[in-house]
Amino acid sequence: MLTTILIGVLVLIAFFYAALPLLAPGQADPLPDDRDPVLVDLTEERDALLRAIRELDAREDLPLERRRQLHDRYEAKAARVLTAIDERRGALGGALGGAGDRRAQRGAGRRVPVGAVAVLAISLLLAAALPTYLLPRVSESDTITTTDVDAARRLQEVQRAARDDPSAANLLALGDTYLGLQRVGEAEEAYRRILSEVVPVPAAAYKRLAILSLQSDLAAAQGWLEQARAADPADPETLYLLGEVAFARQDLATAEEAYAAFAATAQGAADPATEPRLALIRSLVPLSAAAQADPSLENLMAVGDAYWEAGEPQPAVASYFKVLTDHDPNQPRALARTGQLLYVAGRPADAANAIERAAAAAGGLAGLDADSVMTLADAYAQLGAWAEAAATYDAYVAQVGPAAGAAAAALADAARAQAAGTAGGGGDVQALPVVGRQVFTANCAECHGLGGEGGMGVRLAGSSRAANEANVRDAVRFGRGMMPAFQARLEPRDLDAVVAYVTQVLSQGQADRR
């Protein structure tokens, strides 16, 4: 409604500005006849292109190569427009000189422009009667790119389709488009409309609602997936997701049944990870049942160890916590592994305290596993306890031996340099790799691996390209390929630190897979 009012106001302004002066006999036309419309359009296009170039140069959220491509494209187009302006001015020549005389001759015989007035009146009526369409906001920045415009047009299309025909397919397309624009609330609203307006409800609607719930409510996600399975019992993706969500919630009976059904599908049979995952779940079922029937220290430790060795630290520590609270508050392995999870959760002080208690109960650091020793060293470094960090890194190297590679030794040297620098007023530069390890763990390890062994991202451990500081710095600042840019996310010191860690530590040795 507000948009309709604004359009009406604009039409009225145009009416009074252009039409009413023409109704008075002998009134001179206030619009200058000597403004060539083609030249005006070219001038406006030139100004828009130059403004777009300035805005593009100020953007830092685009990769450097993408900015260069757009900059070159805009400059080339601006050059063509400037050439067209020069050519148009040359073609006009002296034609503008006599415009004043011609305007004076035309001014005396004006009649009421009935056609123009009618068009303006019709425009006003249409503005009030027809529904309004505005380009939705699809960009977080003030600069609108061609990609934003295309996304806006696509959103308009699916909005109209869903309004005219609220079928399951159209509402799914609308929700998916909102989701692609990161408008999660509107996406969920579109999916929920399917539940209330479409019969029967397709499994895809339940599945999408489950995906939206994964980050905040696993129980709700499992409920949606169970409804999706009821709607389409043979859908492989639903079976896989149900198995994973049930496993995360330690609902092993549901997880086993869903994974077994997934393994029976063609997609599940072709996935090499299916059978090992199903075997893990089946091995945990009796251990979990035994712990529920008899929550003794041995049974709880068996469940925790099985989860931990399978790479599932959250349920493992849940079992270890029961050991610490109900049986032995100083059980070394339970304490040390709880400390590792506390460190990953961003609680280095609590992590150091837990692993120190574990070391005391185990008779020293040598009684702990190597992963816990390295985590304790990292926690000391993050807390600024540089001397303790250096000694603990040394203990890790001594425990692991040659398999530790050069990375841990380099971290120990950097921590020693920082400890000496703290006492003498220097050492910041030498300690950058230690700080960089913390930054890398928090921001990069998910894709590149905790020890730089690679994964979704490229391998960094032992890589000659990772030793090139300029190459690494540009990749961290501006992103590369699927890697996002971190210049806006990291403080300058943290950026320097992670570059130092990659170039001075990871690139020099084998991956630390702890």
HELIX and SHEET records of a PDB file:
HELIX    1   1 LEU A    2  ALA A   14  1                                  13    
HELIX    2   2 PHE A   15  ALA A   19  3                                   5    
HELIX    3   3 LEU A   20  LEU A   23  1                                   4    
HELIX    4   4 PRO A   37  ALA A   58  1                                  22    
HELIX    5   5 LEU A   64  LEU A   92  1                                  29    
HELIX    6   6 ALA A   99  GLY A  107  1                                   9    
HELIX    7   7 VAL A  114  ALA A  129  1                                  16    
HELIX    8   8 THR A  146  ASP A  164  1                                  19    
HELIX    9   9 ALA A  168  GLY A  180  1                                  13    
HELIX   10  10 VAL A  184  GLU A  197  1                                  14    
HELIX   11  11 ALA A  203  SER A  213  1                                  11    
HELIX   12  12 LEU A  218  ALA A  231  1                                  14    
HELIX   13  13 PRO A  236  ALA A  248  1                                  13    
HELIX   14  14 LEU A  252  ALA A  263  1                                  12    
HELIX   15  15 ALA A  266  ALA A  270  1                                   5    
HELIX   16  16 THR A  274  ALA A  293  1                                  20    
HELIX   17  17 LEU A  297  GLU A  309  1                                  13    
HELIX   18  18 PRO A  313  ASP A  326  1                                  14    
HELIX   19  19 PRO A  332  VAL A  344  1                                  13    
HELIX   20  20 PRO A  348  ALA A  362  1                                  15    
HELIX   21  21 LEU A  365  GLY A  367  5                                   3    
HELIX   22  22 ALA A  370  LEU A  383  1                                  14    
HELIX   23  23 TRP A  386  VAL A  400  1                                  15    
HELIX   24  24 GLY A  401  ALA A  404  5                                   4    
HELIX   25  25 GLY A  405  GLY A  424  1                                  20    
HELIX   26  26 LEU A  432  ASN A  443  1                                  12    
HELIX   27  27 ALA A  445  HIS A  448  1                                   4    
HELIX   28  28 ARG A  465  ALA A  467  5                                   3    
HELIX   29  29 GLU A  469  PHE A  478  1                                  10    
HELIX   30  30 PRO A  492  GLN A  504  1                                  13    
HELIX   31  31 LEU A  506  GLN A  508  5                                   3    
END                                                                             
